[in-house]
Amino acid sequence: MSVWEKMSSSRLGRSIVTSLATAQVNATLFTTPFGTQTRQVRVSSTLALWATIGSTAVITANSSAALIPANLPEYFTASPGQVFNFISTSTSTGYVVVTEMN
């Protein structure tokens, strides 16, 4: 009998789902501020995104931001009160899901 090491984990918090329409192409969008217990966020999108995490929603996400490929969830360190800023250059419609991890 073998023993498996435990995997580290985080508690799921609030999920912020944003619908992206073709009219929002090349426009920076942002989430509401993260909760008081948030230390990590999981980002998943059906479209490729350029993204930043910042203290306000006025930070512009553009092609010099981090690229998040479509359908490949990413985890990022975050602080309470920060927001997730993102932009997509796709002409398709899709969804972005940002899940707060506590």
DSSP file (Angstrom, degrees, kcal/mol; ACC not computed):
  #  RESIDUE AA STRUCTURE BP1 BP2  ACC     N-H-->O    O-->H-N    N-H-->O    O-->H-N    TCO  KAPPA ALPHA  PHI   PSI    X-CA   Y-CA   Z-CA
    1    1 A M              0   0    0      0, 0.0     2,-0.3     0, 0.0     0, 0.0   0.000 360.0 360.0 360.0 131.5    0.0    0.0    0.0
    2    2 A S        -     0   0    0      0, 0.0     2,-0.5     0, 0.0     0, 0.0  -0.745 360.0-132.7-107.0 157.3    1.4    3.4   -0.9
    3    3 A V        -     0   0    0     -2,-0.3     2,-0.4     0, 0.0     0, 0.0  -0.908  16.2-146.9-109.7 132.7    0.7    6.8    0.7
    4    4 A W        -     0   0    0     -2,-0.5     2,-0.1     1,-0.0     3,-0.1  -0.802  18.8-119.2 -99.8 138.7   -0.1    9.8   -1.5
    5    5 A E        -     0   0    0     -2,-0.4     2,-0.1     1,-0.1    -1,-0.0  -0.452  34.2-108.0 -69.7 146.2    0.9   13.2   -0.5
    6    6 A K        -     0   0    0     -2,-0.1     2,-0.4     1,-0.1    -1,-0.1  -0.472  28.8-127.0 -72.6 147.2   -1.9   15.7    0.0
    7    7 A M        -     0   0    0     -2,-0.1     2,-0.1    -3,-0.1    -1,-0.1  -0.760  25.7-112.8 -91.3 141.0   -2.3   18.4   -2.6
    8    8 A S        -     0   0    0     -2,-0.4     2,-0.3     1,-0.0    -1,-0.0  -0.406  44.1-179.0 -68.8 152.6   -2.5   22.0   -1.4
    9    9 A S        -     0   0    0     -2,-0.1     2,-0.3     2,-0.0    -1,-0.0  -0.915  21.7-142.0-147.3 171.2   -5.8   23.6   -1.9
   10   10 A S        -     0   0    0     -2,-0.3     2,-0.4    92,-0.0    91,-0.0  -0.937  29.6-105.9-133.3 156.9   -7.8   26.8   -1.4
   11   11 A R        -     0   0    0     -2,-0.3    91,-2.8     1,-0.1     2,-0.2  -0.678  36.4-117.8 -83.7 137.0  -11.4   27.5   -0.4
   12   12 A L  E     +A  101   0A   0     -2,-0.4    89,-0.2    89,-0.2     2,-0.1  -0.541  39.0 175.8 -72.1 136.8  -13.7   28.6   -3.2
   13   13 A G  E     -     0   0A   0     87,-2.6     2,-0.1     1,-0.3    88,-0.1  -0.162  44.5 -26.2-115.1-146.6  -15.1   32.0   -2.7
   14   14 A R  E     -     0   0A   0     -2,-0.1    86,-2.9    85,-0.1     2,-0.4  -0.420  56.2-142.0 -70.5 140.7  -17.3   34.2   -4.8
   15   15 A S  E     -A   99   0A   0     84,-0.2     2,-0.6    -2,-0.1    84,-0.2  -0.902   6.3-156.9-104.7 135.0  -17.3   33.8   -8.6
   16   16 A I  E     -A   98   0A   0     82,-3.2    82,-2.6    -2,-0.4     2,-0.5  -0.947  11.6-167.5-111.5 112.2  -17.6   36.8  -10.8
   17   17 A V  E     -A   97   0A   0     -2,-0.6     2,-0.5    80,-0.2    80,-0.2  -0.883   3.9-173.3-105.7 127.7  -18.9   35.9  -14.3
   18   18 A T  E     -A   96   0A   0     78,-3.0    78,-2.5    -2,-0.5     2,-0.4  -0.979  15.4-143.6-122.5 129.8  -18.7   38.4  -17.1
   19   19 A S  E     -A   95   0A   0     -2,-0.5     2,-0.5    76,-0.2    76,-0.2  -0.767  13.7-150.9 -89.3 133.0  -20.2   38.0  -20.5
   20   20 A L  E     -A   94   0A   0     74,-3.4    74,-2.1    -2,-0.4     2,-0.3  -0.924  12.8-170.3-107.8 123.7  -18.1   39.4  -23.4
   21   21 A A    >   -     0   0    0     -2,-0.5     3,-2.0    72,-0.2     4,-0.1  -0.703  38.2-107.8-106.5 162.4  -20.0   40.6  -26.4
   22   22 A T  G >  S+     0   0    0      1,-0.3     3,-1.3    -2,-0.3    -1,-0.1   0.776 117.7  65.0 -61.4 -25.3  -18.5   41.6  -29.8
   23   23 A A  G 3  S+     0   0    0      1,-0.2    -1,-0.3     3,-0.0    68,-0.0   0.683  96.4  58.4 -70.1 -15.9  -19.3   45.2  -29.0
   24   24 A Q  G X  S+     0   0    0     -3,-2.0     3,-1.8     2,-0.0    64,-0.4   0.337  74.1 131.4 -95.7   6.3  -16.8   45.0  -26.1
   25   25 A V  T <  S+     0   0    0     -3,-1.3    64,-0.2     1,-0.3     3,-0.1  -0.378  79.3   8.1 -61.9 134.7  -13.9   44.1  -28.2
   26   26 A N  T 3  S+     0   0    0     62,-2.3     2,-0.5     1,-0.2    -1,-0.3   0.668 102.2 118.6  66.0  20.4  -10.8   46.2  -27.5
   27   27 A A    <   -     0   0    0     -3,-1.8     2,-0.4    61,-0.3    61,-0.3  -0.970  68.2-121.3-114.3 130.6  -12.5   47.8  -24.4
   28   28 A T        -     0   0    0     -2,-0.5     2,-0.3    59,-0.1    59,-0.2  -0.556  33.7-173.5 -72.1 125.9  -11.0   47.3  -21.0
   29   29 A L  E     -D   86   0B   0     57,-3.1    57,-2.8    -2,-0.4     2,-0.3  -0.765   0.6-167.5-113.1 162.3  -13.4   45.7  -18.6
   30   30 A F  E     -D   85   0B   0     -2,-0.3    55,-0.2    55,-0.2     2,-0.1  -0.985  15.6-122.9-150.5 158.7  -13.0   45.1  -14.9
   31   31 A T        -     0   0    0     53,-1.5     3,-0.1    -2,-0.3   -13,-0.0  -0.355  40.4 -89.1 -90.3 173.9  -14.5   43.1  -12.0
   32   32 A T        -     0   0    0      1,-0.2    52,-0.3    -2,-0.1    -1,-0.2  -0.443  66.5 -73.8 -72.3 160.8  -15.9   44.4   -8.8
   33   33 A P        -     0   0    0      0, 0.0    50,-0.2     0, 0.0    -1,-0.2  -0.250  55.9-103.6 -59.6 145.4  -13.3   44.7   -6.0
   34   34 A F        -     0   0    0     48,-2.8    47,-1.6    45,-0.3     7,-0.0  -0.300  43.5 -97.3 -67.2 154.1  -12.1   41.4   -4.5
   35   35 A G    >   -     0   0    0     45,-0.2     3,-1.1     1,-0.1    46,-0.3  -0.060  34.0 -99.4 -70.2 172.6  -13.5   40.4   -1.0
   36   36 A T  T 3  S+     0   0    0      1,-0.2    -1,-0.1    44,-0.2    -2,-0.1   0.647 120.8  45.2 -71.2 -16.4  -11.7   41.0    2.3
   37   37 A Q  T 3  S+     0   0    0     42,-0.1     2,-0.3     2,-0.0    -1,-0.2   0.378  83.2 121.2-105.6   2.8  -10.5   37.3    2.5
   38   38 A T    <   +     0   0    0     -3,-1.1    64,-0.2     1,-0.2     3,-0.1  -0.527  16.8 152.0 -77.7 127.1   -9.2   37.0   -1.1
   39   39 A R        +     0   0    0     62,-1.8    39,-2.0     1,-0.4     2,-0.3   0.432  69.6  26.3-124.9 -11.2   -5.6   36.1   -1.5
   40   40 A Q  E     -CB  77 101A   0     61,-1.3    61,-3.5    37,-0.3    -1,-0.4  -0.990  63.3-157.1-152.5 146.3   -5.7   34.3   -4.8
   41   41 A V  E     -CB  76 100A   0     35,-2.8    35,-2.6    -2,-0.3     2,-0.5  -0.966   9.3-145.9-127.5 148.4   -8.0   34.3   -7.9
   42   42 A R  E     -CB  75  99A   0     57,-2.5    57,-2.9    -2,-0.4     2,-0.5  -0.960  17.7-162.7-110.7 125.8   -8.6   31.7  -10.5
   43   43 A V  E     +CB  74  98A   0     31,-3.2    31,-2.4    -2,-0.5     2,-0.4  -0.939  13.9 169.4-115.5 127.6   -9.3   33.1  -14.0
   44   44 A S  E     + B   0  97A   0     53,-2.4    53,-3.4    -2,-0.5     2,-0.3  -0.997   5.5 174.6-135.4 139.4  -10.9   31.1  -16.8
   45   45 A S  E     - B   0  96A   0     -2,-0.4    26,-3.6    24,-0.3    27,-0.3  -0.996  37.5-142.8-146.1 148.1  -12.1   32.4  -20.1
   46   46 A T  S    S+     0   0    0     49,-2.3     2,-0.3    -2,-0.3    24,-0.1   0.535  95.0  50.9 -84.0  -7.0  -13.6   31.1  -23.3
   47   47 A L  S    S-     0   0    0     48,-0.5    24,-0.2    22,-0.1     2,-0.2  -0.912  98.1 -98.1-124.9 154.3  -11.6   33.8  -25.1
   48   48 A A        -     0   0    0     -2,-0.3    42,-0.4    22,-0.1     2,-0.3  -0.505  48.0-165.2 -68.1 140.9   -8.0   34.8  -25.0
   49   49 A L  E     -E   68   0B   0     19,-2.4    19,-3.0    -2,-0.2     2,-0.5  -0.922  26.8-143.6-129.6 152.6   -7.5   37.8  -22.7
   50   50 A W  E     +EF  67  87B   0     37,-2.6    37,-1.9    -2,-0.3     2,-0.3  -0.980  42.5 179.7-106.4 129.1   -4.9   40.4  -21.9
   51   51 A A  E     -EF  66  86B   0     15,-2.7    15,-2.1    -2,-0.5     2,-0.3  -0.935  27.0-179.3-140.6 154.4   -5.1   41.0  -18.1
   52   52 A T  E     - F   0  85B   0     33,-2.3    33,-2.8    -2,-0.3     2,-0.4  -0.954  18.9-142.7-139.7 159.1   -3.8   42.9  -15.1
   53   53 A I  E     + F   0  84B   0     -2,-0.3     2,-0.3    31,-0.2    31,-0.2  -0.998  37.2 154.4-122.5 126.8   -4.7   42.9  -11.4
   54   54 A G  E     - F   0  83B   0     29,-2.2    29,-2.9    -2,-0.4    25,-0.1  -0.851  55.9-100.9-145.6 178.7   -4.5   46.3   -9.8
   55   55 A S  S    S+     0   0    0     -2,-0.3     2,-0.3    27,-0.2    29,-0.1   0.651 102.5  28.2 -81.1 -15.2   -5.8   48.5   -7.0
   56   56 A T  S >  S-     0   0    0     27,-0.1     3,-0.7    26,-0.0    27,-0.2  -0.904  77.4-116.9-139.4 169.4   -8.3   50.4   -9.1
   57   57 A A  T 3  S+     0   0    0     -2,-0.3    25,-0.0     1,-0.2    -2,-0.0   0.344  99.6  79.9 -87.7   6.4  -10.4   49.8  -12.2
   58   58 A V  T 3   +     0   0    0      2,-0.1     2,-0.4    27,-0.0    -1,-0.2   0.492  61.9 109.7 -93.3  -2.4   -8.5   52.6  -14.2
   59   59 A I  S <  S-     0   0    0     -3,-0.7     2,-0.5     1,-0.1    -7,-0.1  -0.596  70.2-131.1 -71.9 128.2   -5.5   50.4  -15.0
   60   60 A T        -     0   0    0     -2,-0.4     2,-0.5    25,-0.1    27,-0.1  -0.691  10.6-147.9 -87.5 127.8   -5.7   49.7  -18.7
   61   61 A A        +     0   0    0     -2,-0.5     2,-0.2    25,-0.2    25,-0.1  -0.819  36.9 145.3 -89.7 129.0   -5.3   46.1  -19.9
   62   62 A N    >   -     0   0    0     -2,-0.5     3,-2.5   -11,-0.1    25,-0.1  -0.791  65.9 -64.6-148.0-169.1   -3.6   46.0  -23.2
   63   63 A S  T 3  S+     0   0    0      1,-0.3     4,-0.1    -2,-0.2   -12,-0.1   0.556 126.5  62.3 -68.0  -5.2   -1.1   43.8  -25.2
   64   64 A S  T 3  S+     0   0    0      2,-0.1    -1,-0.3   -14,-0.1     3,-0.1   0.429  92.0  85.7 -94.6   0.9    1.6   44.6  -22.7
   65   65 A A  S <  S-     0   0    0     -3,-2.5     2,-0.3     1,-0.1   -13,-0.2  -0.200  99.4 -66.4 -84.7-176.3   -0.4   42.9  -20.0
   66   66 A A  E     -E   51   0B   0    -15,-2.1   -15,-2.7    -2,-0.1     2,-0.5  -0.565  47.8-132.2 -76.4 134.0   -0.4   39.2  -19.2
   67   67 A L  E     -E   50   0B   0     -2,-0.3   -17,-0.2   -17,-0.2    -1,-0.1  -0.767  17.7-166.9 -87.8 126.0   -1.8   36.9  -21.9
   68   68 A I  E     -E   49   0B   0    -19,-3.0   -19,-2.4    -2,-0.5     3,-0.1  -0.952  19.6-136.1-111.5 110.9   -4.3   34.4  -20.6
   69   69 A P    >   -     0   0    0      0, 0.0     3,-1.1     0, 0.0   -24,-0.3  -0.231  30.6 -90.5 -64.4 154.8   -5.0   31.8  -23.3
   70   70 A A  T 3  S+     0   0    0      1,-0.2   -24,-0.2   -24,-0.1   -22,-0.1  -0.390 105.1   5.7 -65.0 140.8   -8.6   30.6  -23.9
   71   71 A N  T 3  S+     0   0    0    -26,-3.6    -1,-0.2   -24,-0.2   -25,-0.1   0.672 100.5 107.7  60.8  23.0   -9.8   27.6  -21.9
   72   72 A L    <   -     0   0    0     -3,-1.1    -1,-0.1   -27,-0.3   -29,-0.1  -0.825  64.7-141.9-128.0  93.0   -6.7   27.4  -19.8
   73   73 A P        -     0   0    0      0, 0.0     2,-0.3     0, 0.0   -29,-0.2  -0.177  17.3-163.0 -57.6 144.6   -7.4   28.5  -16.2
   74   74 A E  E     -C   43   0A   0    -31,-2.4   -31,-3.2    -6,-0.0     2,-0.4  -0.939  10.0-141.3-127.6 149.7   -4.7   30.5  -14.4
   75   75 A Y  E     -C   42   0A   0     -2,-0.3     2,-0.4   -33,-0.2   -33,-0.2  -0.918  20.4-176.2-111.5 139.8   -4.2   31.3  -10.7
   76   76 A F  E     -C   41   0A   0    -35,-2.6   -35,-2.8    -2,-0.4     2,-0.3  -0.987  28.3-116.7-135.2 144.4   -2.9   34.7   -9.6
   77   77 A T  E     +C   40   0A   0     -2,-0.4     2,-0.3   -37,-0.2   -37,-0.3  -0.596  44.2 171.5 -73.8 139.4   -2.0   36.1   -6.2
   78   78 A A        -     0   0    0    -39,-2.0     3,-0.0    -2,-0.3   -25,-0.0  -0.918  25.8-133.3-144.0 168.3   -4.3   39.0   -5.2
   79   79 A S    >   -     0   0    0     -2,-0.3     3,-1.9   -25,-0.1   -45,-0.3  -0.902  40.8 -85.0-122.8 154.3   -5.1   41.3   -2.3
   80   80 A P  T 3  S+     0   0    0      0, 0.0   -45,-0.2     0, 0.0   -44,-0.2  -0.291 114.0  22.6 -55.8 139.6   -8.4   42.3   -0.9
   81   81 A G  T 3  S+     0   0    0    -47,-1.6   -46,-0.1     1,-0.3   -45,-0.1   0.240  92.3 124.1  88.0 -13.8   -9.9   45.3   -2.7
   82   82 A Q    <   -     0   0    0     -3,-1.9   -48,-2.8   -47,-0.2     2,-0.3  -0.311  49.5-141.6 -73.4 164.4   -8.0   44.8   -6.0
   83   83 A V  E     - F   0  54B   0    -29,-2.9   -29,-2.2   -50,-0.2     2,-0.6  -0.910   9.9-124.4-126.3 155.8   -9.8   44.4   -9.3
   84   84 A F  E     - F   0  53B   0     -2,-0.3   -53,-1.5   -52,-0.3     2,-0.4  -0.899  26.9-165.5-100.6 118.7   -9.2   42.2  -12.3
   85   85 A N  E     +DF  30  52B   0    -33,-2.8   -33,-2.3    -2,-0.6     2,-0.3  -0.860  15.9 166.6-104.6 137.9   -8.8   44.3  -15.6
   86   86 A F  E     -DF  29  51B   0    -57,-2.8   -57,-3.1    -2,-0.4     2,-0.3  -0.990  20.9-169.3-152.3 159.4   -9.0   42.6  -18.9
   87   87 A I  E     - F   0  50B   0    -37,-1.9   -37,-2.6    -2,-0.3     2,-0.4  -0.989   8.2-158.0-145.4 146.4   -9.4   43.1  -22.6
   88   88 A S        -     0   0    0    -64,-0.4   -62,-2.3    -2,-0.3   -61,-0.3  -0.984  12.3-164.3-127.0 141.0  -10.0   40.7  -25.5
   89   89 A T        +     0   0    0     -2,-0.4     2,-0.1   -41,-0.3   -64,-0.1   0.352  57.6 115.8-100.0   4.1   -9.3   41.3  -29.2
   90   90 A S        -     0   0    0    -42,-0.4    -2,-0.1     1,-0.1   -64,-0.1  -0.418  60.1-148.7 -72.2 148.1  -11.5   38.4  -30.2
   91   91 A T  S    S+     0   0    0     -2,-0.1     2,-0.2   -66,-0.1   -69,-0.1   0.261  72.3  93.1 -97.8  10.6  -14.6   39.2  -32.3
   92   92 A S  S    S-     0   0    0    -71,-0.1     2,-0.3   -70,-0.1    -2,-0.1  -0.548  79.7-112.9 -94.9 164.2  -16.4   36.2  -30.8
   93   93 A T        +     0   0    0     -2,-0.2     2,-0.3   -72,-0.1   -72,-0.2  -0.684  50.5 140.1 -91.8 155.1  -18.7   36.3  -27.8
   94   94 A G  E     -A   20   0A   0    -74,-2.1   -74,-3.4    -2,-0.3     2,-0.3  -0.937  41.0 -96.1-170.1-169.4  -17.6   34.5  -24.6
   95   95 A Y  E     -A   19   0A   0     -2,-0.3   -49,-2.3   -76,-0.2   -48,-0.5  -0.960  13.6-158.5-132.5 147.7  -17.3   34.4  -20.8
   96   96 A V  E     -AB  18  45A   0    -78,-2.5   -78,-3.0    -2,-0.3     2,-0.5  -0.997  11.5-167.1-122.2 130.1  -14.7   35.3  -18.2
   97   97 A V  E     -AB  17  44A   0    -53,-3.4   -53,-2.4    -2,-0.4     2,-0.6  -0.978   4.9-174.0-121.4 120.9  -15.0   33.7  -14.8
   98   98 A V  E     -AB  16  43A   0    -82,-2.6   -82,-3.2    -2,-0.5     2,-0.5  -0.968   9.0-166.7-112.8 117.5  -12.9   35.1  -11.9
   99   99 A T  E     -AB  15  42A   0    -57,-2.9   -57,-2.5    -2,-0.6     2,-0.3  -0.916  15.5-135.6-109.5 124.9  -13.2   33.0   -8.8
  100  100 A E  E     - B   0  41A   0    -86,-2.9   -87,-2.6    -2,-0.5     2,-0.5  -0.618  16.9-153.8 -77.3 132.6  -11.9   34.4   -5.5
  101  101 A M  E      AB  12  40A   0    -61,-3.5   -62,-1.8    -2,-0.3   -61,-1.3  -0.927 360.0 360.0-109.2 130.7   -9.9   31.8   -3.5
  102  102 A N              0   0    0    -91,-2.8   -90,-0.1    -2,-0.5    -1,-0.1   0.398 360.0 360.0-107.6 360.0   -9.8   32.2    0.3
